[in-house]
């Protein structure tokens, strides 16, 4: 991939994406800006250029893609420094929840090409969901290049309406935490049912992993798989009568996803 990539911020998500990029057969040239010395230290053995501040860039440096992997609250302080330091023709890719392309453009000045991406933590093992939205300034070549980068970390999906990014954040962005919490809850329930805590925890984790793999590989959809494993009057049916009740899992998840979506909208209004 004959591209110059500038990664701004190398925390957990930035580092996960960087590892994915470097795993490509035709890896791009990467420069990283990370002010935290501890985070810079873990990049010492990687084939990247590392800086504490963009003032350290060599003269004439131009980036093809600038990736902002920083917290939404830092955008106002960080972004203006990059509008004149990366050359013309760069596309700016943000992985921050809630910060709109309009807000990003205002901080950068001018009319920049912007791609918003909402990744999730399984990107660290190449199993992420990378949802993207591109503004009208992004060229087909630029979005294709961004998709190649993001595809190294998992599945890439594109939405045509930026407003959907708040729902994306609520489902796939925050979704792994919901699954982790389900594993915790299932393990605690098993313990209360009499299982040793360690055994229940291991069983809960492997059950979720196995079910997810089966759902991924099977030709049947999840609803069909659920019906196949549920014998009338059996143990699974008894449990599902609780989970699928009017006040069960589905309305609870709808409320949770709604709360996450609303918070994403709020973040966009405050940045």
N, C-alpha and C positions, 0 to 999 in steps of 0.2 A: 504494500500500500504506500504509494509514493506521496505521502502527506506529512506535513509538520503539524503535530498536535500539541497544544498547550493545555495542560491540566492545572487548574487553579483550585487548590485544596486537595489534600491527599489523606483525608480521614478514612473511615472504614469503607464508605461507598466509593470514594475516589480511588483508593488503593485496590479495591476489588475490580473496578473497571480497568485500571492500569494493567493488572495481571492478565485480564482477558485480552487486551490489545497486544501485549507482548507475546501472547501465545499464538497469534496469527502467523501463518506461514510467511506472509509478507508483512511483517510488523512495521508500523509507522515510526517515524522519528518523533520522540516525545520529550517535551520540556515540562518540568513541574515547578510550580510556585507553591511553597508551603512554609509559612512563617514559624511553625512549631518545630523546634530543633529535634525533639524526640521522634516526630513523624518523618522528618527528613532523614533521620538516621537509618530507618528501615529501607530506604531506597539506595543505600550505598552500593549494594552489589547488583543493582539493576542497570540495564543499558539506557539510562535516561540522564538528561541534564537537570540539575536541581538548583533552585534559587530560593532565597528567603523573601525576595521582593522583586517586582518587575523592573526596578531600576537596574538590576544586574544583567538584563538581557544584552547580548552583543549588538553592536550597531547594525542596523539594517535587518534585524530579525523580523520575519513574517510568518505568521501562523495561518494554516488553512482552516483548522477547527479549534476554537477555544472552548474548553469545557469548564463550566463553573460548578464545582462539587463542594459548595459551601452552604452554610445554614442561611435560610431566608433572611434572618435578621442582620446578616453581614453584607447583604447586597449593596445597600446604599453607600457603605464605606469602601467597599472593594471594587465594584465594577468601573467607576469613572477612570480609574488608573489604566484601564486596558483599552479604552477607546482609541488612543493614539499610539499604542505600543506594539501592535500586532500586524500593522500593514493593512492595506485595503484588500477587500475581497474575502475576508474571513467570515465564517459562519460561527455564531455563538450558540453553544449548546448548554442549557441549564438543566440541572437535575434537582432543583429546589421545589418543594411543594408550595403551591399557592401563588408564586410570583409570576404574574402574567407577562406575556411578550411585550405588551404595551409599557409596563413598568420597567422591564429590562431595557427596552429601547430608549426610554427617557433617561435612564442612568448612563447609557453608553453614548447618547447623542447621535444625531443623524438618523439614518434609516437602515439600521443593521439587519442582516439576515439572521433570524433566530429560530432555533429548534428547542422546544421544551421536551424533556424526557422525565417520566416518572419510573425509576427502576425499583426493584425491591431487593431485600438482603440475600435471597438465593443466588443473586448475580455473583456472589463471592465464590460459588462453586460451578458457575456456568449454567445455572438453572433458573435464572431470573426471568421476570416479565418486564420488558422494556417498552413502555408505551410512549409514543412520540406525537407531537404536533408541530408543524412547520408553518411559519408565517409566510405571507405572500412574497417576501423578498428572497426566500430560499430557492435556489435553482435545483432542478432534478439531479444534477451531478452532486450537489452538496448534500441533499437528503440521502442519496444513495451511499455516499461516503459515511455519513453519520450512522446509517443502518448497518453498514459493515462493522464499524467500531462497536456499536451496541450489541450486534448479533454475536460477538465473541463472548458475551456474558449471559446469553439466553435468547428467549423468543422476543422478536420485535413486532409490535402491533402499532398501526398508525391511526389516529383519530383526526377527522377533518374539522371538527368544531372544538375550539380551545376550551369552551365551557365544560366539555366532557372530561377534562383533565382532573377536575375536582372529584368526579366519581371514580375515575381511574385510581387516583390517590387512595380513595376510601376502600377500594376492592383489592387491587393487587399491591399497591404501595404499602398499605398497612396490613394487608391480609395475612402475611406470615405470622404477625404477632397474634392474630386471632387463632391460627392453627396451633401455635406454641401454647397459648392459653388453654385450648381444648385438650392438648396432651397433658398439661398439668392437671386439669380438672378430671380427666379420665383416670389418671394415676391416683389422685386423691380419692375418687369414688371407689376404685378397686381396693385401696387400703382400708376404707371404711367398711367394705364388704368382707374384710378378713384377710386380704393378701398382705404379705410383708411389703413394706414400702419400696424397697429396692426392686423387688420382683414386679410389683405393680407398675413402677415407673418404666422398667424395661419393656414390659408387655404393651403398655400404652403407646410408647414411642414406636415400637416395631409394628403394631397394629395399624397406626396411622400411615407409616411408611409403606407397608404392604398394600393397604387399601388405595393409597394414592397411585402406586405403581400399577395396580390392577385397573384402576379407572383410566389411567393414561394409555394402557396397552390394549384394553378390551375394545371390542367393536360396539358393545352396548354403552348407552349413556348411564350416568350415575343413578338416575331414577330406576332404570331397568335392573341395574346391578343390585340396588337396594331391595327391589321386589324379589329378586331371585334368591336372596339370602334370608328372606323373611317367611318362615313357615306359619301358616294360620294357627293362632293359639299358642305359638311357641315363645321362647324366651326373648328373641329379637323383637317380635311383635309387641310384647309387653313393654319393652324399653322404648320402642318407637312411638307407642301410644302416648308416652310422656313427652318425647322430643318433638313430636309432630302435632301436639295439642295447640289450641288457639293461642296459648300463652307460652308456647315452646320455643324451640331453637330458631325457627324461621323469622317470627316477628322480632325476636331479640337481635338477630343479626341485621335485620332491616333497620332497626333503631341504631345499632352500632355503626353501620355503614353510613347512615344519614348523619350521625354525629361527626364522623370523620370528614365527610364531604363538607359539612357546614364549617368545620374548623379550617379546612383548606381554603374555602371562600374567604373566611375572616383573615387568614394570613395574607391573602392577595390584596385585601383592602388596607392592610397596615404596612405594606412594603411598596 
